Amino acid sequence: MHLTLNRKVFNTDGDRATIGELLIDGEFFCYTLEDEVRADDTKVYGETAIPTGDYTVEVTYSGRFKRDMPLIYNTSDKAVEKGTVRFTGVRFHGGNTAKDSHGCPLGAFKTDRVKVWGTA
């Protein structure tokens, strides 16, 4: 299984959010909402999207959410790291705004932003 996250809209309406779509094996699965995409080696805790890159996704138990959830990582200790930027505990989960993201990609099956990039 191959997951692809395509970021489509950056920093919309001043809310510093990034909107995209998640594909599984090339087929649309859901829309995504993330924090702001920042320059390489720049991170504001809880307000920055993970860097673009290749990651492993593994379903593991989340102590925060108290259930099994997809964990995203690219290091042996299951963190996200690129250059000097490091994130821990990055999981796909649901939410309503970029404030719910806290550095994680949020998944949703509908959005009021679809008209922005013309897909449905």
GUTORNU-774911 format. One line per 5 residues: number of its first residue (from 1); their letters; for each residue x, y, z of C-alpha. Coordinates in steps of 0.5 Angstrom, whole numbers, always signed. Layout:
# residues N
NUM> a> X:Y:Z ~ ... .
END
This chain:
# residues 120
1> mhltl> +0:+0:+0 ~ +3:+7:-2 ~ +0:+13:+1 ~ +1:+20:-2 ~ -1:+27:+1 .
6> nrkvf> -1:+32:-4 ~ -1:+39:-1 ~ -6:+44:-5 ~ -7:+50:-1 ~ -3:+54:+3 .
11> ntdgd> -4:+59:+9 ~ -11:+60:+7 ~ -15:+66:+10 ~ -10:+68:+15 ~ -11:+61:+19 .
16> ratig> -4:+59:+17 ~ -7:+52:+15 ~ -5:+47:+9 ~ -10:+44:+6 ~ -9:+37:+1 .
21> ellid> -11:+31:+0 ~ -9:+24:+2 ~ -9:+18:-4 ~ -8:+11:-3 ~ -5:+7:-8 .
26> geffc> -6:+13:-13 ~ -14:+14:-11 ~ -17:+19:-7 ~ -18:+17:+0 ~ -20:+24:+4 .
31> ytled> -18:+31:+5 ~ -13:+33:+9 ~ -12:+39:+14 ~ -5:+41:+17 ~ -1:+47:+20 .
36> evrad> +3:+52:+16 ~ +8:+49:+12 ~ +15:+53:+14 ~ +22:+53:+11 ~ +26:+47:+12 .
41> dtkvy> +29:+47:+19 ~ +24:+52:+21 ~ +19:+49:+27 ~ +14:+53:+31 ~ +12:+48:+36 .
46> getai> +5:+46:+35 ~ +4:+50:+29 ~ +8:+47:+24 ~ +7:+41:+19 ~ +11:+36:+18 .
51> ptgdy> +17:+37:+12 ~ +15:+34:+6 ~ +19:+27:+5 ~ +18:+19:+5 ~ +15:+16:+12 .
56> tvevt> +13:+10:+15 ~ +6:+9:+17 ~ +5:+4:+22 ~ -2:+3:+26 ~ +0:+3:+34 .
61> ysgrf> -3:+5:+40 ~ -4:+12:+42 ~ -3:+14:+49 ~ -6:+20:+48 ~ -12:+18:+44 .
66> krdmp> -13:+11:+48 ~ -14:+7:+41 ~ -10:+4:+35 ~ -8:+10:+30 ~ -3:+11:+24 .
71> liynt> +4:+13:+27 ~ +8:+17:+22 ~ +16:+17:+22 ~ +22:+16:+19 ~ +27:+15:+24 .
76> sdkav> +29:+8:+28 ~ +26:+11:+34 ~ +19:+13:+31 ~ +20:+20:+30 ~ +20:+25:+24 .
81> ekgtv> +26:+28:+23 ~ +29:+33:+17 ~ +35:+37:+18 ~ +35:+40:+25 ~ +27:+39:+25 .
86> rftgv> +24:+34:+30 ~ +17:+32:+31 ~ +15:+26:+36 ~ +8:+23:+36 ~ +6:+25:+29 .
91> rfhgg> -1:+21:+28 ~ -6:+22:+22 ~ -13:+24:+26 ~ -19:+28:+26 ~ -20:+35:+27 .
96> ntakd> -24:+41:+25 ~ -19:+47:+25 ~ -11:+47:+24 ~ -11:+48:+32 ~ -13:+41:+32 .
101> shgcp> -7:+39:+28 ~ -1:+40:+33 ~ +3:+38:+27 ~ -1:+32:+25 ~ -4:+31:+19 .
106> lgafk> -12:+31:+20 ~ -16:+27:+15 ~ -24:+29:+13 ~ -28:+26:+8 ~ -31:+33:+6 .
111> tdrvk> -29:+40:+6 ~ -32:+47:+4 ~ -25:+49:+1 ~ -26:+44:-5 ~ -28:+50:-10 .
116> vwgta> -21:+52:-9 ~ -17:+47:-13 ~ -23:+44:-17 ~ -24:+37:-15 ~ -30:+34:-11 .
END
